[in-house]
Amino acid sequence: MRNTDKKAYLVGGGIGSLAAAAFMIRDGGMQGSNITIFEASPVTGGSLDGGGNAEDGYTLRGGRMLTTDNYECTWDLFKSIPSLEHAGQSVYDETIAFNDLHLPHSRARLVDRNRFKVDVSSMGFSMQDRLELLKLTEADEDTLGSSSITDWLSPAFFDTRFWTMWATTFAFQPWHSAVEFKRYLHRFMLEFSRIETLAGVKRTVYNQYDSLVRPLVAWLQAQGVNLIMDCTVTDIEVQESDGRLSATAIACQRRGLADVVPVSAGDLVFFQNASMTDASSYGSMHRAPARRTKHDSHGWRLWEKLAEGRPQLGRPAAFNSSIPESYWASYTVTLKDSAFFDRMERFTGNSAGTGGLVTFKDSNWLMSIVLAHQPHFAGQPAGVQVFWGYALHPDRIGNFVAKPMSDCSGEDILRELCGHLNFDLELMATANCIPCRMPYITSMFMPRAKSDRPLPVPANSVNLAFVSQFVEIADDVVFTVEYSVRAAQTAVYQLLSVQRAVPPIHAHDKSLKVKLDAVIKAFK
């Protein structure tokens, strides 16, 4: 069967599936009309979302960090996707141009309980911290195994300025995987020496849904790709013969009607196994988000069904068994005047879009906010401003609100935020704060064995691929757009025998200069 005759079915409409569809067309020679994406929600994009409006309030569950020193597969893709707003430019081109105009350089990365901007020129390491960090960084992954970060670093390390900045930039918790922490230290060694200014972080023109997902979906639709929304896939039927595994049918439900889509020999199935934003829930200004679990969605259930009795397809329980260790909460604030932005810009010394995260280091919730360049949403009206924040410890009692963030409405969260800033709450008179609870947002960071994640194309698979944050890709880091795109490109190239190499990971950690800069920073 020629690639032009093949059909492909993609379960899940997140960035992994969207990227896979694009690579099938661009590099695999497939026809867009032969590609179908099934998505349970009304919109594509998965965790790269952005919604709402100026009247009801905008919503963002989060935004993944981007750099142009890494993200090789992501930019390889978006160099091919046309901008929706700048004729003749790709999404990559417009992103580079935007960042040339808005250079990041945080002047208020950490703020203490007295609203002092903390001096972050030193990482605050003791010699013991340096030696332990070096030991972890140099340990091989077999030695690290399923250990946690706390198995390698002493309690004092987690009080350093470095840990507070690194943890809140990348959303690490002390109990997370030592392997994942080590991978980040290597992959982002360039960022180690500039973590206090976030100088290496790049932003998209708008939120990542408007800037990445919308143009990618528009391009796919122009190629004839079929997007079937509000369609829940309940099963992927597989057949095992002579030690080989093939997907043979897809069972789904749409608008209350059940259907089975047969998968012919030679056709492909791509599955987004689980989602970091699975079972998310939103609150409002006067209501806390509902407490949901995996039983409230189908994301984990399908992977569990497929993996049962098939160890080569991974072990979901390694990631979804402890919500207290994998969840945090975020919030999006819509403002009808500039009073808060004006006050924050005077306090931080950064105009919106140049400062990155501001973390309140003494916050019981470990609370952070970021003021992006405005407008942050396509079509956002003039006079409306939007900012986003999150907290790594939403299960703890607040400093200014006597309850856990998990039980807080948007109004409560704004009270806590103004308390840390010592701002009058009247500054938030026009604000609409929408909180979001995400029980599995860092589930991919949970301690795990290498075998707990399937390969993008499992060793015995004929036509079934996995594209998500829960696959195994050597040396790369989860909780990034890059990981999903790399998984998609790897799987497509393998199943379609594409004679083009997947862009290699830039080994910045092998550079003598980068290593020297990191050592100098560690001893400041």
ABEGO torsion letter per residue (X at the ends): XBAAABBBBBBEABAAAAAAAAAAAAAAGBBAAABBBBBABABBGEABBBBEBAAAEBBBAEBBBBBAABGAAAAAAAAABBBAABBGBBAAAAAAAAAAABBBBBABABBBAAGBBBBAABAGBBAAAAAAAAAAAABBAAAAEABBAAAABBAAAAABAAAAAAAAAAGBBAABBAAAAAAAAAAAAAAAAAAAAGAABBBBABBAAAAAAAAAAAAAAAAGBBBBBGBBBABBBBBBBGGBBBBABBBBBBGGBBBBBBBBBGBBBBBBBEBAABGBBBBBAABBBBBBBAAABAAAAAAAAAABGBAAAEBAAAAAABAAAABBBBBBBBBABAAAAAAAAAAAGBBBGAAEBBBBAABAAGBBBBBBBOBABBGBBBGBBBBBBBBABAABBBAABBBBAAABBAAAAAAAAAAAAGBBAAAAAABBBBBBBBAAAAAAABBBBAAABBBABBAABAABBBBBAABBBBGBBBGBAAAAAAAAAAAAAAAAGBBBBBBBBBBAAABAAAAAAAAAAAAX
